[in-house]
Protein backbone atom coordinates (compact mmCIF):
# COMPACT_ATOMS: atom_id res chain seq x y z
CA UNK A 1 0.00 0.00 0.00
CA UNK A 2 1.71 3.15 -1.28
CA UNK A 3 0.38 5.57 1.29
CA UNK A 4 -0.41 3.15 4.07
CA UNK A 5 0.42 3.38 7.76
CA UNK A 6 3.98 2.37 8.72
CA UNK A 7 5.73 1.67 12.02
CA UNK A 8 8.89 3.66 12.70
CA UNK A 9 11.20 4.05 15.71
CA UNK A 10 10.65 7.15 17.80
CA UNK A 11 13.04 8.86 20.17
CA UNK A 12 11.23 9.19 23.47
CA UNK A 13 11.81 8.00 27.05
CA UNK A 14 8.65 5.90 27.04
CA UNK A 15 7.03 6.00 23.59
CA UNK A 16 9.45 4.08 21.38
CA UNK A 17 7.40 3.71 18.18
CA UNK A 18 5.26 5.90 15.99
CA UNK A 19 2.67 4.87 13.40
CA UNK A 20 2.41 7.38 10.60
CA UNK A 21 0.06 7.54 7.61
CA UNK A 22 -1.88 9.90 5.38
CA UNK A 23 -5.70 10.05 5.25
CA UNK A 24 -7.56 12.42 2.91
CA UNK A 25 -4.35 14.35 2.32
CA UNK A 26 -3.54 14.81 6.01
CA UNK A 27 -0.84 13.08 8.00
CA UNK A 28 -1.96 11.20 11.10
CA UNK A 29 0.40 9.97 13.84
CA UNK A 30 0.02 7.83 16.91
CA UNK A 31 2.67 6.78 19.42
CA UNK A 32 3.19 3.44 21.21
CA UNK A 33 5.31 1.88 23.91
CA UNK A 34 5.87 -1.47 22.20
CA UNK A 35 6.41 -2.43 18.57
CA UNK A 36 3.67 -5.06 18.79
CA UNK A 37 1.02 -2.49 19.73
CA UNK A 38 2.19 -0.20 16.93
CA UNK A 39 2.11 -3.00 14.34
CA UNK A 40 -1.42 -4.02 15.36
CA UNK A 41 -2.66 -0.46 15.05
CA UNK A 42 -0.95 0.01 11.67
CA UNK A 43 -2.58 -3.17 10.35
CA UNK A 44 -6.02 -1.99 11.53
CA UNK A 45 -5.57 1.38 9.84
CA UNK A 46 -4.37 -0.16 6.59
CA UNK A 47 -7.42 -2.44 6.56
CA UNK A 48 -9.63 0.57 7.11
CA UNK A 49 -7.91 2.45 4.29
CA UNK A 50 -8.35 -0.51 1.97
CA UNK A 51 -12.07 -0.68 2.73
CA UNK A 52 -12.43 3.06 2.26
CA UNK A 53 -10.65 2.80 -1.09
CA UNK A 54 -13.26 0.38 -2.28
CA UNK A 55 -16.00 2.80 -1.33
CA UNK A 56 -14.16 6.00 -2.12
CA UNK A 57 -16.47 6.93 -4.97
CA UNK A 58 -19.47 6.87 -2.65
CA UNK A 59 -17.93 8.63 0.40
CA UNK A 60 -16.38 12.13 0.17
CA UNK A 61 -12.98 12.81 1.80
CA UNK A 62 -14.46 14.77 4.73
CA UNK A 63 -16.71 11.86 5.65
CA UNK A 64 -13.83 9.40 5.51
CA UNK A 65 -11.81 11.70 7.77
CA UNK A 66 -14.70 11.93 10.26
CA UNK A 67 -14.96 8.15 10.27
CA UNK A 68 -11.22 7.90 10.91
CA UNK A 69 -11.43 10.25 13.87
CA UNK A 70 -14.42 8.40 15.28
CA UNK A 71 -12.61 5.11 14.90
CA UNK A 72 -9.53 6.39 16.74
CA UNK A 73 -11.66 7.87 19.52
CA UNK A 74 -13.59 4.64 20.11
CA UNK A 75 -10.62 2.29 19.79
CA UNK A 76 -9.27 2.71 23.37
CA UNK A 77 -12.75 1.85 24.67
CA UNK A 78 -12.99 -1.31 22.64
CA UNK A 79 -15.98 0.02 20.70
CA UNK A 80 -16.68 0.40 16.99
CA UNK A 81 -18.42 3.05 14.92
CA UNK A 82 -21.32 0.61 14.59
CA UNK A 83 -21.59 0.44 18.39
CA UNK A 84 -21.71 4.23 18.59
CA UNK A 85 -24.31 4.40 15.86
CA UNK A 86 -26.59 1.89 17.54
CA UNK A 87 -26.24 3.64 20.90
CA UNK A 88 -27.10 7.05 19.49
CA UNK A 89 -30.03 5.80 17.46
CA UNK A 90 -31.33 4.07 20.60
CA UNK A 91 -31.01 7.37 22.48
CA UNK A 92 -32.96 9.18 19.78
CA UNK A 93 -35.69 6.54 19.89
CA UNK A 94 -36.01 6.89 23.65
CA UNK A 95 -36.22 10.66 23.41
CA UNK A 96 -38.87 10.41 20.69
CA UNK A 97 -41.08 8.20 22.84
CA UNK A 98 -40.46 10.08 26.07
CA UNK A 99 -43.15 12.07 27.85
CA UNK A 100 -43.05 15.34 29.81
CA UNK A 101 -42.72 14.71 33.52
CA UNK A 102 -45.98 16.49 34.29
CA UNK A 103 -47.86 14.32 31.73
CA UNK A 104 -46.34 11.11 33.12
CA UNK A 105 -47.36 12.10 36.65
CA UNK A 106 -50.93 12.92 35.62
CA UNK A 107 -51.20 9.58 33.82
CA UNK A 108 -49.83 7.71 36.82
CA UNK A 109 -52.37 9.32 39.17
CA UNK A 110 -55.19 8.56 36.73
CA UNK A 111 -54.20 4.89 36.40
CA UNK A 112 -53.78 4.46 40.16
CA UNK A 113 -57.14 6.09 40.83
CA UNK A 114 -58.89 3.88 38.27
CA UNK A 115 -57.24 0.85 39.89
CA UNK A 116 -59.08 1.66 43.10
CA UNK A 117 -56.34 3.07 45.32
CA UNK A 118 -57.46 5.57 47.94
CA UNK A 119 -57.91 9.27 47.31
CA UNK A 120 -55.51 9.93 50.18
CA UNK A 121 -52.77 7.90 48.50
CA UNK A 122 -53.27 9.70 45.19
CA UNK A 123 -53.23 13.06 46.95
CA UNK A 124 -49.98 12.31 48.81
CA UNK A 125 -48.37 10.88 45.67
CA UNK A 126 -49.23 13.94 43.61
CA UNK A 127 -48.12 16.27 46.39
CA UNK A 128 -44.63 14.78 46.67
CA UNK A 129 -44.06 14.06 42.98
CA UNK A 130 -45.52 17.42 42.04
CA UNK A 131 -42.69 19.04 43.94
CA UNK A 132 -40.18 17.08 41.86
CA UNK A 133 -41.90 17.92 38.56
CA UNK A 134 -41.99 21.62 39.47
CA UNK A 135 -38.22 21.60 40.04
CA UNK A 136 -37.56 20.18 36.55
CA UNK A 137 -39.72 22.37 34.27
CA UNK A 138 -39.82 21.31 30.64
CA UNK A 139 -37.98 18.03 31.29
CA UNK A 140 -39.09 14.66 30.00
CA UNK A 141 -38.82 11.28 31.68
CA UNK A 142 -35.80 10.33 29.56
CA UNK A 143 -33.98 13.56 30.50
CA UNK A 144 -33.64 12.63 34.16
CA UNK A 145 -30.45 10.90 35.33
CA UNK A 146 -29.51 9.17 38.56
CA UNK A 147 -27.33 12.16 39.39
CA UNK A 148 -30.40 14.40 39.03
CA UNK A 149 -32.32 12.19 41.45
CA UNK A 150 -29.54 12.14 44.06
CA UNK A 151 -28.99 15.88 43.83
CA UNK A 152 -32.69 16.64 44.18
CA UNK A 153 -33.18 14.30 47.14
CA UNK A 154 -30.14 15.75 48.90
CA UNK A 155 -31.55 19.25 48.46
CA UNK A 156 -34.86 18.48 50.14
CA UNK A 157 -33.42 19.09 53.59
CA UNK A 158 -35.71 16.52 55.24
CA UNK A 159 -35.20 13.62 57.63
CA UNK A 160 -33.81 10.36 56.20
CA UNK A 161 -37.17 8.59 56.48
CA UNK A 162 -38.96 11.38 54.63
CA UNK A 163 -36.26 11.45 51.95
CA UNK A 164 -36.69 7.73 51.41
CA UNK A 165 -40.45 8.24 51.05
CA UNK A 166 -39.82 10.74 48.25
CA UNK A 167 -37.37 8.29 46.68
CA UNK A 168 -39.96 5.51 46.84
CA UNK A 169 -42.54 7.65 45.06
CA UNK A 170 -40.02 8.69 42.40
CA UNK A 171 -39.21 5.06 41.79
CA UNK A 172 -42.92 4.41 41.33
CA UNK A 173 -43.16 7.21 38.76
CA UNK A 174 -40.23 6.02 36.67
CA UNK A 175 -41.20 2.34 36.91
CA UNK A 176 -44.59 3.34 35.54
CA UNK A 177 -42.87 5.39 32.81
CA UNK A 178 -40.83 2.34 31.81
CA UNK A 179 -43.99 0.26 31.38
CA UNK A 180 -45.34 2.99 29.12
CA UNK A 181 -42.11 3.15 27.09
CA UNK A 182 -41.36 6.70 28.20
CA UNK A 183 -37.86 5.78 29.41
CA UNK A 184 -35.61 2.76 28.97
CA UNK A 185 -34.27 2.58 32.54
CA UNK A 186 -35.32 3.71 36.01
CA UNK A 187 -32.83 6.38 37.18
CA UNK A 188 -34.04 5.99 40.75
CA UNK A 189 -32.96 2.35 40.97
CA UNK A 190 -29.30 3.26 41.46
CA UNK A 191 -29.90 6.42 43.47
CA UNK A 192 -28.62 6.65 47.01
CA UNK A 193 -31.00 5.55 49.74
CA UNK A 194 -30.66 7.58 52.92
CA UNK A 195 -29.50 5.73 56.01
CA UNK A 196 -32.40 5.93 58.41
CA UNK A 197 -31.33 4.87 61.89
CA UNK A 198 -34.70 5.97 63.18
CA UNK A 199 -35.51 8.01 66.23
CA UNK A 200 -37.32 7.07 69.45
CA UNK A 201 -41.08 7.15 69.01
CA UNK A 202 -43.14 9.65 70.96
CA UNK A 203 -46.15 8.60 73.00
CA UNK A 204 -48.69 10.17 75.35
CA UNK A 205 -48.57 9.53 79.07
CA UNK A 206 -51.71 8.15 80.74
CA UNK A 207 -52.27 11.56 82.33
CA UNK A 208 -52.04 13.31 78.94
CA UNK A 209 -54.53 10.93 77.34
CA UNK A 210 -56.83 11.36 80.34
CA UNK A 211 -56.77 15.15 79.93
CA UNK A 212 -57.16 14.87 76.15
CA UNK A 213 -60.31 12.76 76.34
CA UNK A 214 -61.64 14.83 79.22
CA UNK A 215 -61.29 18.06 77.26
CA UNK A 216 -62.29 16.85 73.80
CA UNK A 217 -65.60 17.83 72.20
CA UNK A 218 -68.05 14.90 71.86
CA UNK A 219 -67.68 14.97 68.06
CA UNK A 220 -64.02 13.94 68.24
CA UNK A 221 -64.01 11.54 71.20
CA UNK A 222 -64.55 8.41 69.02
CA UNK A 223 -61.61 9.42 66.80
CA UNK A 224 -59.26 9.85 69.78
CA UNK A 225 -60.49 6.71 71.53
CA UNK A 226 -60.08 4.49 68.46
CA UNK A 227 -56.60 5.87 67.83
CA UNK A 228 -55.53 5.42 71.45
CA UNK A 229 -57.20 2.08 72.23
CA UNK A 230 -57.28 0.35 68.80
CA UNK A 231 -54.20 1.82 67.09
CA UNK A 232 -55.72 2.53 63.70
CA UNK A 233 -53.83 4.82 61.39
CA UNK A 234 -55.22 8.35 61.15
CA UNK A 235 -56.28 7.83 57.52
CA UNK A 236 -57.99 4.55 58.42
CA UNK A 237 -60.05 6.21 61.15
CA UNK A 238 -61.03 9.05 58.82
CA UNK A 239 -62.47 6.53 56.36
CA UNK A 240 -64.55 4.69 58.97
CA UNK A 241 -68.32 4.59 58.97
CA UNK A 242 -70.22 3.61 62.12
CA UNK A 243 -71.41 0.46 60.35
CA UNK A 244 -67.74 -0.67 60.42
CA UNK A 245 -67.77 -0.53 64.25
CA UNK A 246 -69.43 -3.65 65.68
CA UNK A 247 -69.63 -3.19 69.45
CA UNK A 248 -71.67 -6.37 69.89
CA UNK A 249 -69.14 -8.54 68.07
CA UNK A 250 -66.20 -6.56 69.46
CA UNK A 251 -64.44 -5.69 66.18
CA UNK A 252 -63.71 -2.76 63.88
CA UNK A 253 -63.76 -3.79 60.24
CA UNK A 254 -60.94 -2.18 58.20
CA UNK A 255 -61.75 -2.80 54.55
CA UNK A 256 -59.01 -3.42 52.00
CA UNK A 257 -59.84 -0.10 50.36
CA UNK A 258 -59.44 1.77 53.65
CA UNK A 259 -56.29 -0.04 54.74
CA UNK A 260 -52.84 1.32 53.92
CA UNK A 261 -51.71 -2.19 53.01
CA UNK A 262 -54.83 -2.84 50.86
CA UNK A 263 -55.60 -5.84 53.09
CA UNK A 264 -58.77 -6.28 55.12
CA UNK A 265 -58.36 -6.82 58.84
CA UNK A 266 -60.45 -6.93 62.00
CA UNK A 267 -59.23 -4.93 65.00
CA UNK A 268 -60.37 -5.89 68.49
CA UNK A 269 -62.54 -3.49 70.43
CA UNK A 270 -61.05 -3.93 73.89
CA UNK A 271 -63.22 -3.25 76.99
CA UNK A 272 -61.72 0.19 77.56
CA UNK A 273 -62.49 1.26 73.98
CA UNK A 274 -66.00 -0.19 74.16
CA UNK A 275 -66.76 2.01 77.17
CA UNK A 276 -65.65 5.09 75.29
CA UNK A 277 -67.52 4.32 72.07
CA UNK A 278 -70.83 3.15 73.51
CA UNK A 279 -72.29 6.61 74.26
CA UNK A 280 -71.63 7.79 70.68
CA UNK A 281 -72.34 4.68 68.60
CA UNK A 282 -74.68 4.94 65.61
CA UNK A 283 -76.03 2.43 63.15
CA UNK A 284 -74.43 4.20 60.21
CA UNK A 285 -72.87 7.50 59.22
CA UNK A 286 -69.37 9.04 59.18
CA UNK A 287 -67.45 8.52 62.39
CA UNK A 288 -65.25 11.60 61.95
CA UNK A 289 -66.58 15.18 61.68
CA UNK A 290 -65.66 17.27 58.60
CA UNK A 291 -63.69 19.78 60.68
CA UNK A 292 -61.67 17.14 62.51
CA UNK A 293 -58.45 19.12 62.64
CA UNK A 294 -59.98 22.09 64.46
CA UNK A 295 -61.54 19.77 67.05
CA UNK A 296 -58.21 18.02 67.63
CA UNK A 297 -56.29 21.28 67.99
CA UNK A 298 -58.86 22.53 70.46
CA UNK A 299 -58.65 19.32 72.50
CA UNK A 300 -54.84 19.44 72.60
CA UNK A 301 -54.86 23.07 73.66
CA UNK A 302 -57.41 22.45 76.41
CA UNK A 303 -55.41 19.45 77.61
CA UNK A 304 -52.26 21.62 77.66
CA UNK A 305 -50.31 19.20 75.45
CA UNK A 306 -47.74 21.46 73.80
CA UNK A 307 -45.60 18.84 72.04
CA UNK A 308 -47.65 16.38 69.99
CA UNK A 309 -45.48 13.45 68.81
CA UNK A 310 -46.01 12.13 65.27
CA UNK A 311 -48.61 9.33 65.22
CA UNK A 312 -49.03 9.85 68.96
CA UNK A 313 -52.24 7.86 69.36
CA UNK A 314 -51.16 4.83 67.29
CA UNK A 315 -47.71 4.71 68.88
CA UNK A 316 -49.22 5.02 72.36
CA UNK A 317 -51.60 2.16 71.67
CA UNK A 318 -48.80 -0.10 70.42
CA UNK A 319 -46.45 0.71 73.29
CA UNK A 320 -48.99 0.23 76.07
CA UNK A 321 -50.53 -2.82 74.38
CA UNK A 322 -47.18 -4.63 74.17
CA UNK A 323 -46.26 -3.75 77.74
CA UNK A 324 -49.65 -4.81 79.12
CA UNK A 325 -50.57 -7.87 77.03
CA UNK A 326 -47.04 -9.02 76.09
CA UNK A 327 -48.15 -10.46 72.74
CA UNK A 328 -46.11 -9.07 69.83
CA UNK A 329 -47.70 -11.36 67.22
CA UNK A 330 -51.22 -10.31 68.23
CA UNK A 331 -50.19 -6.64 68.24
CA UNK A 332 -48.68 -6.94 64.76
CA UNK A 333 -51.98 -8.30 63.43
CA UNK A 334 -53.92 -5.48 65.08
CA UNK A 335 -51.63 -2.84 63.60
CA UNK A 336 -51.65 -4.39 60.14
CA UNK A 337 -47.98 -5.44 60.07
CA UNK A 338 -46.87 -8.69 58.46
CA UNK A 339 -44.15 -9.51 61.00
CA UNK A 340 -43.08 -8.69 64.54
CA UNK A 341 -39.68 -7.19 63.73
CA UNK A 342 -40.99 -3.64 63.68
CA UNK A 343 -42.87 -4.27 66.91
CA UNK A 344 -39.73 -5.18 68.82
CA UNK A 345 -37.71 -2.50 67.06
CA UNK A 346 -39.97 0.39 68.11
CA UNK A 347 -42.17 -0.59 71.02
CA UNK A 348 -40.37 -3.01 73.33
CA UNK A 349 -39.55 -1.49 76.74
CA UNK A 350 -40.88 1.95 75.77
CA UNK A 351 -43.15 1.97 78.83
CA UNK A 352 -43.30 0.02 82.06
CA UNK A 353 -46.01 -2.46 82.96
CA UNK A 354 -47.40 -0.27 85.75
CA UNK A 355 -47.89 2.66 83.38
CA UNK A 356 -49.53 0.35 80.85
CA UNK A 357 -52.00 -0.86 83.48
CA UNK A 358 -52.94 2.74 84.27
CA UNK A 359 -53.38 3.45 80.56
CA UNK A 360 -55.87 0.63 80.04
CA UNK A 361 -57.92 1.71 83.08
CA UNK A 362 -58.83 5.15 81.77
CA UNK A 363 -62.63 5.02 81.83
CA UNK A 364 -65.46 7.50 81.21
CA UNK A 365 -67.98 8.29 83.90
CA UNK A 366 -71.52 9.46 83.19
CA UNK A 367 -72.44 12.35 85.49
CA UNK A 368 -74.75 14.29 83.22
CA UNK A 369 -71.93 15.49 81.03
CA UNK A 370 -68.87 13.95 79.42
CA UNK A 371 -66.35 13.51 82.22
CA UNK A 372 -63.29 11.33 82.33
CA UNK A 373 -62.22 9.76 85.56
CA UNK A 374 -58.68 8.62 85.95
CA UNK A 375 -57.99 6.77 89.19
CA UNK A 376 -54.45 6.44 90.41
CA UNK A 377 -54.72 2.86 91.52
Secondary structure, DSSP 8 states (H G I E B T S, - for coil): -TT--EEEE---SS--EEEEEEETTEEEEEEESSHHHHHHHHHHHHHHHHHHHHTTTTS-HHHHHHHHHHHHHHHTTT--HHHHHHHHHHHHHHHHH--BHHHHHHHHHHHHHHTT--HHHHHHHHHHHHHHHHHSTT-BGGG--HHHHHHHHHTT---HHHHHHHHHHHHHHHHHHHHTTS-SS-TTTTS--------------HHHHHHHHHHS-HHHHHHHHHHHHH---HHHHHT-BGGGEETTTTEEEE-TTTSTTS--EEEE--HHHHHHHHTT--SSSBSS-TTHHHHHHHHHHHTT-----TTHHHHHHHHHHHHHH--HHHHHHHHT-SSSHHHHHHHTTSS-HHHHHHHTT-EEEESSSEEEE----
